[in-house]
Structures are given as structure tokens and as C-alpha cells.
């Protein structure tokens, strides 16, 4: 019999930024979910800018495995917290990952720092005239074009499930409703008609404005639609599917509207331009801790230190930490 492979489990502490309006009289309220301890770290009240850090401890073979496990657990925790508090909470990828290295004075930390930078396009004379002509056409239509409304909501969406929903509704409005008539399967009596969107017309429109969307690929999109609208589990594999198909739906709707209205000068960037663009820098850093007896060294490089370090484009920081080669920590 072949010998089993012994998988060594490490302990990791992952910190997830949570954007929202929550506050707490306790600096670190803690919760236990699925046998994992989750602690919320709130900044001092006068420094609170609408972001807290959720720390969760995970046992895993590597930091990647720990991330996969932690992401599922903390997402479910945030769902419950959001519901009870009736508050908007947005979970970002971990900004810090530490490994239990009790006794060691030289530690390793994975860090990601992010900042939102204002982005946007300028309205030129050409685009101004295009909008004016477009409005002249729209005001002659009997009803507002709801594809434009849902498409705009899709441009503002922050997650792919949200964006998929809005783009799909824009697609349905582009196809339009049909009165469906059916008969009773038992007696053959005609049943009352009802408005609905025909799947075949959705497939035809998708193929017309994107030839890559053949019958097989449309079924892939349709399966995503079923999962989203029927509340399927949102895991990494499903998000990867949405990452592929969602932008295609948006561009199909855009192409349909462009053919219908023929705008003279429409911006053609690949993805919608957000209000702010998130700029992130991540990496592994080694640093000297003052708390070697602790399981996790919480005196890891701060956001401010990392920003100062990267602005200087150095390899060794004046604050005493080093940027390491990413590949060396692939299986950390």
C-alpha cells in the first residue's frame, strides 16, 4: 500500500477590509463562525473613514488555501452582519496575511495596499453634440428606453453578480416582451396569455451582435443567468464564469443600441469608466517584529510605510522591512 502524504497545516491570520458605516463601542468585537474566530478591528472613532478590518484565523497548508477557505467563511459572516444591521457592507480582498511564526523575530507578511483615484473622461464638443442629437431622438419615442437605464446601472455595479443582473435586464428590454399563449395539457382549453421574454429571441439577438455567442455559448450564459436569478452559491469558480460572460452581455446591448440610434461619436473604451479607479500594490515583506513571543506579528508594515516605500522605488525600506521575490513565497 502506498504511503500517505503528510500535509503540514499552518495557521494563518487574514485581514479583510470591510467598507461600510458600522461602528462599535468595543474596539475589537469577536464572533465565532464555523469554528473560526473572527475579530473586527475598528479604528479610533475620530479616525474612522468607513472601513474596518475583519481578521480571521485559518489552518491550511498554504496561504492560498487559507485565502480560499477564509473568503467563503468571512463572506457568509458579512452576509449575516449586513442583514442584522441592515447596513451596506462591501468586502475587499485581504490586505494582510500573516503566518503563525511564534518565537521568530524575523517575520513574513503578505500585504496589499489600495487607494481609489478619481478617474473620468472629459465631455468634448463632439460628445456634447452627440448627446444632444441622441436626446432629440429619445424624446420622440413614446416610452423611455429601459435598456439604457439598466445598462447605466450595470456601469455602476461593483460586483460581477450585480453587473450581470443589470446587463441581463438591459438585454431583456432590448428583446422586448411577447404575449405567451398556451393550452391546458389535459383538456386543450386556451389559457390566459401572459407577457414574457422568449429565450430563442435572446439567443438570436446575442448571436446577431456577437457571432462568438453560438448556441453552445449562449447555453453557458443561460446557465449563469439561472444561477444568478435563482440565488446559486457564489464561489470562486462561479465568479470566474461571470467574469467571462458578463462583459460580453454588456457589449451586446451596447452594439444593439448603437445600431438602433447611430450615435456619431460614442466612447468605445473596453470597460465602463468608474467614478474612482482602485490602484493596488501587493507583495511579500520580511520585517523585524518587536513581539517575537506572539503567534502573529501585528507590527507588520503599515499602509503609510508601504506607500512611502513604493514611492521611493527601493528594495530595502528605511523602516526596516524588505520586499521579497513573489515566486519565493508561492507555497508559503
C-alpha positions as CSV (number, residue, x, y, z in Angstrom):
1,X,0.0,0.0,0.0
2,X,1.3,3.4,-0.9
3,X,2.3,5.6,2.0
4,X,0.0,8.6,2.5
5,X,1.4,12.0,2.0
6,X,1.6,14.0,5.3
7,X,0.2,17.5,4.7
8,X,1.5,20.0,7.2
9,X,-1.0,22.5,8.3
10,X,0.0,26.0,9.2
11,X,-2.1,28.7,10.9
12,X,-2.7,32.0,9.1
13,X,-4.3,35.2,10.1
14,X,-6.0,37.1,7.2
15,X,-7.3,40.6,7.4
16,X,-10.1,41.7,5.1
17,X,-11.0,45.4,4.6
18,X,-14.8,45.8,5.1
19,X,-16.3,49.0,3.7
20,X,-19.4,50.3,5.5
21,X,-20.8,52.7,8.0
22,X,-20.7,50.4,11.1
23,X,-19.0,51.4,14.4
24,X,-18.6,49.8,17.7
25,X,-18.2,50.7,21.4
26,X,-15.9,47.7,21.6
27,X,-12.6,48.2,19.7
28,X,-12.4,44.5,18.6
29,X,-15.8,42.7,18.8
30,X,-15.3,39.0,18.1
31,X,-17.5,36.3,16.6
32,X,-17.2,32.5,16.1
33,X,-18.5,31.0,12.9
34,X,-17.8,27.5,11.6
35,X,-15.3,27.1,14.4
36,X,-13.3,30.1,13.1
37,X,-12.7,33.2,15.3
38,X,-13.4,36.5,13.5
39,X,-12.4,39.8,15.1
40,X,-13.4,43.2,13.8
41,X,-10.8,45.9,14.2
42,X,-12.2,49.4,14.4
43,X,-10.0,52.4,14.1
44,X,-10.3,55.2,16.7
45,X,-13.7,56.9,16.3
46,X,-12.1,60.2,15.2
47,X,-10.1,58.4,12.5
48,X,-13.0,56.2,11.2
49,X,-13.3,56.6,7.5
50,X,-15.9,54.0,6.8
51,X,-13.5,50.9,6.7
52,X,-12.8,48.3,9.3
53,X,-10.6,45.2,9.2
54,X,-12.1,41.7,9.7
55,X,-9.4,39.2,10.9
56,X,-9.9,35.5,10.7
57,X,-7.6,32.6,11.7
58,X,-7.4,29.6,9.3
59,X,-5.5,26.3,9.4
60,X,-4.2,25.4,5.9
61,X,-1.2,24.0,4.0
62,X,-0.5,27.3,2.2
63,X,-1.6,30.9,2.2
64,X,-3.6,30.3,-1.0
65,X,-5.6,27.5,0.6
66,X,-6.1,29.7,3.7
67,X,-7.4,32.5,1.4
68,X,-9.9,30.2,-0.3
69,X,-11.3,28.9,3.0
70,X,-11.3,32.3,4.7
71,X,-13.1,34.0,1.7
72,X,-16.0,31.6,2.0
73,X,-16.3,31.9,5.8
74,X,-16.0,35.6,6.1
75,X,-18.3,36.3,3.2
76,X,-21.1,34.3,4.9
77,X,-20.3,36.2,8.2
78,X,-20.6,39.5,6.4
79,X,-23.9,38.4,4.9
80,X,-25.3,37.8,8.4
81,X,-23.9,41.0,9.8
82,X,-25.2,43.1,6.9
83,X,-28.7,41.6,7.4
84,X,-28.9,42.1,11.2
85,X,-27.5,45.6,11.0
86,X,-29.4,46.5,7.8
87,X,-26.2,48.1,6.5
88,X,-24.3,48.2,3.3
89,X,-21.1,46.2,3.7
90,X,-18.5,45.6,0.9
91,X,-15.8,43.0,1.4
92,X,-12.4,43.5,-0.3
93,X,-9.6,41.0,-0.8
94,X,-7.3,40.5,2.2
95,X,-5.0,43.4,2.8
96,X,-2.7,41.4,5.1
97,X,-1.9,37.7,5.6
98,X,0.3,36.5,8.5
99,X,1.5,33.1,9.4
100,X,1.9,31.8,12.9
101,X,5.6,32.1,13.5
102,X,5.7,32.2,17.3
103,X,9.2,32.7,18.6
104,X,10.7,34.1,15.4
105,X,11.9,37.7,15.4
106,X,12.1,38.0,11.6
107,X,8.6,37.6,10.1
108,X,6.9,37.5,6.8
109,X,3.7,39.4,5.8
110,X,1.7,39.4,2.6
111,X,0.4,43.0,2.2
112,X,-1.9,44.7,-0.3
113,X,-2.4,48.4,-0.2
114,X,-5.1,50.1,-2.3
115,X,-6.2,53.6,-3.0
116,X,-9.1,55.0,-5.0
117,X,-8.0,57.5,-7.6
118,X,-10.5,59.8,-9.3
119,X,-10.9,58.8,-12.9
120,X,-13.1,60.1,-15.6
121,X,-13.5,61.2,-19.2
122,X,-13.9,64.8,-20.5
123,X,-17.0,65.8,-22.3
124,X,-15.8,67.3,-25.6
125,X,-17.7,69.3,-28.1
126,X,-18.1,66.2,-30.2
127,X,-19.6,64.1,-27.4
128,X,-21.8,67.1,-26.3
129,X,-23.3,67.3,-29.8
130,X,-23.7,63.5,-29.9
131,X,-25.7,63.6,-26.6
132,X,-27.8,66.4,-27.8
133,X,-28.8,64.6,-31.0
134,X,-29.4,61.4,-29.1
135,X,-31.8,63.3,-26.7
136,X,-33.7,64.7,-29.7
137,X,-34.3,61.1,-30.9
138,X,-35.2,59.8,-27.4
139,X,-37.8,62.5,-26.7
140,X,-39.7,61.4,-29.9
141,X,-40.1,57.9,-28.6
142,X,-43.4,57.1,-26.9
143,X,-41.7,55.3,-23.9
144,X,-38.3,55.6,-22.3
145,X,-35.7,53.1,-23.5
146,X,-35.2,51.0,-20.4
147,X,-32.2,49.2,-21.9
148,X,-30.3,52.4,-21.4
149,X,-31.4,52.6,-17.7
150,X,-30.4,49.1,-16.8
151,X,-27.2,49.5,-18.8
152,X,-26.3,52.6,-16.7
153,X,-27.0,50.7,-13.5
154,X,-24.6,48.0,-14.8
155,X,-21.9,50.5,-15.4
156,X,-22.1,51.5,-11.7
157,X,-22.2,47.9,-10.3
158,X,-19.3,47.0,-8.1
159,X,-19.5,43.2,-8.3
160,X,-20.0,40.8,-11.2
161,X,-23.2,39.3,-9.9
162,X,-24.7,42.8,-9.7
163,X,-23.5,43.7,-13.1
164,X,-24.8,40.5,-14.6
165,X,-28.3,41.2,-13.3
166,X,-28.4,44.7,-14.7
167,X,-26.9,43.8,-18.1
168,X,-29.3,40.9,-18.4
169,X,-32.3,43.1,-17.7
170,X,-30.9,45.5,-20.3
171,X,-30.7,42.6,-22.7
172,X,-34.3,41.5,-22.0
173,X,-35.6,45.1,-22.6
174,X,-33.7,45.1,-25.9
175,X,-35.5,41.9,-27.0
176,X,-38.9,43.0,-25.7
177,X,-41.8,41.1,-24.3
178,X,-44.0,38.6,-26.2
179,X,-47.5,37.5,-25.3
180,X,-47.2,33.8,-24.5
181,X,-50.3,31.7,-25.3
182,X,-50.6,28.1,-24.0
183,X,-53.3,25.5,-23.8
184,X,-54.2,23.2,-20.8
185,X,-52.3,20.0,-21.3
186,X,-55.3,18.0,-20.1
187,X,-58.3,19.5,-21.8
188,X,-56.8,21.7,-24.5
189,X,-58.5,24.8,-23.3
190,X,-56.7,28.1,-24.1
191,X,-55.2,29.6,-21.1
192,X,-54.9,33.3,-20.4
193,X,-51.9,34.8,-22.2
194,X,-49.0,36.4,-20.2
195,X,-46.0,38.6,-21.2
196,X,-42.6,37.0,-21.1
197,X,-39.2,37.1,-22.8
198,X,-38.6,34.4,-25.3
199,X,-35.3,32.5,-24.8
200,X,-34.9,31.9,-28.6
201,X,-35.1,35.7,-29.3
202,X,-32.5,36.3,-26.6
203,X,-30.2,33.8,-28.2
204,X,-30.8,35.3,-31.7
205,X,-30.0,38.8,-30.5
206,X,-26.8,37.7,-28.8
207,X,-25.6,35.8,-31.9
208,X,-26.5,38.8,-34.1
209,X,-24.3,41.2,-32.2
210,X,-21.6,38.7,-31.2
211,X,-21.0,35.8,-33.6
212,X,-18.9,34.1,-31.0
213,X,-22.1,33.5,-29.0
214,X,-23.3,30.4,-30.8
215,X,-26.0,28.1,-29.4
216,X,-23.5,26.3,-27.1
217,X,-22.0,29.5,-25.7
218,X,-25.5,31.0,-25.2
219,X,-26.4,28.0,-23.0
220,X,-23.3,28.8,-20.9
221,X,-24.6,32.3,-20.5
222,X,-28.1,31.0,-19.8
223,X,-26.8,28.7,-17.0
224,X,-25.1,31.7,-15.4
225,X,-28.5,33.5,-15.7
226,X,-30.2,30.7,-13.9
227,X,-27.6,30.6,-11.1
228,X,-27.8,34.4,-10.6
229,X,-31.5,34.8,-10.7
230,X,-32.2,31.7,-8.6
231,X,-29.7,32.6,-5.9
232,X,-27.0,30.0,-6.5
233,X,-23.9,29.8,-4.3
234,X,-21.3,32.4,-5.2
235,X,-17.9,30.8,-5.1
236,X,-14.6,31.4,-6.9
237,X,-15.5,29.1,-9.8
238,X,-18.8,30.8,-10.4
239,X,-17.3,34.3,-10.2
240,X,-14.8,33.2,-12.8
241,X,-17.7,32.3,-15.1
242,X,-19.3,35.6,-14.6
243,X,-16.0,37.4,-15.2
244,X,-16.0,35.9,-18.7
245,X,-19.6,36.3,-19.8
246,X,-20.8,39.5,-18.1
247,X,-18.8,42.0,-20.2
248,X,-20.0,40.2,-23.4
249,X,-23.6,40.8,-22.4
250,X,-22.9,44.5,-21.8
251,X,-21.2,44.9,-25.2
252,X,-24.0,43.1,-27.0
253,X,-26.5,45.6,-25.5
254,X,-24.2,48.5,-26.4
255,X,-23.9,47.2,-30.0
256,X,-27.7,46.8,-30.3
257,X,-28.3,50.4,-29.1
258,X,-25.5,51.8,-31.3
259,X,-27.1,50.2,-34.4
260,X,-30.5,51.5,-33.4
261,X,-29.6,55.1,-32.6
262,X,-26.3,55.5,-34.7
263,X,-24.6,57.9,-32.3
264,X,-21.9,59.9,-34.2
265,X,-19.3,59.9,-31.5
266,X,-19.6,57.3,-28.8
267,X,-16.8,56.5,-26.4
268,X,-15.5,52.9,-27.1
269,X,-13.4,52.0,-24.1
270,X,-13.5,48.3,-23.3
271,X,-14.9,48.6,-19.8
272,X,-17.1,51.2,-18.2
273,X,-15.2,54.1,-16.6
274,X,-15.9,54.1,-12.8
275,X,-16.0,57.2,-10.6
276,X,-12.8,56.1,-9.0
277,X,-10.2,53.5,-10.1
278,X,-8.7,51.3,-7.4
279,X,-4.9,51.2,-7.7
280,X,-3.4,48.2,-5.7
281,X,0.1,47.1,-4.9
282,X,0.8,43.8,-3.2
283,X,3.8,41.7,-2.2
284,X,5.6,39.7,0.5
285,X,7.7,41.6,3.0
286,X,10.1,40.5,5.7
287,X,10.3,42.6,8.8
288,X,11.7,42.6,12.4
289,X,9.0,42.2,15.0
290,X,9.2,43.5,18.5
291,X,6.8,40.8,19.6
292,X,8.6,37.5,18.9
293,X,6.5,35.7,21.6
294,X,3.3,36.4,19.7
295,X,1.8,34.0,17.2
296,X,1.1,36.8,14.7
297,X,3.3,39.9,14.5
298,X,0.8,42.7,14.3
299,X,3.6,45.3,13.9
300,X,3.8,44.4,10.2
301,X,4.5,47.3,7.7
302,X,1.7,49.8,7.7
303,X,-0.1,51.3,4.7
304,X,1.7,54.6,5.2
305,X,5.1,52.9,5.4
306,X,4.4,50.9,2.3
307,X,3.2,53.9,0.3
308,X,6.3,55.8,1.2
309,X,8.5,52.8,0.4
310,X,6.9,52.3,-3.1
311,X,7.0,55.9,-3.9
312,X,10.8,55.7,-3.4
313,X,11.1,52.7,-5.6
314,X,13.5,51.0,-3.2
315,X,14.1,47.3,-2.4
316,X,15.0,47.8,1.3
317,X,12.9,50.2,3.3
318,X,14.2,52.8,5.7
319,X,11.5,51.4,8.1
320,X,13.4,48.1,8.3
321,X,11.4,45.8,6.0
322,X,12.4,44.1,2.8
323,X,10.4,43.4,-0.4
324,X,10.8,39.8,-1.3
325,X,10.5,38.0,-4.6
326,X,6.9,36.8,-5.1
327,X,7.8,33.4,-6.5
328,X,9.8,32.5,-3.4
329,X,6.6,32.6,-1.4
330,X,4.3,30.8,-3.9
331,X,3.7,28.0,-1.4
332,X,4.3,29.9,1.8
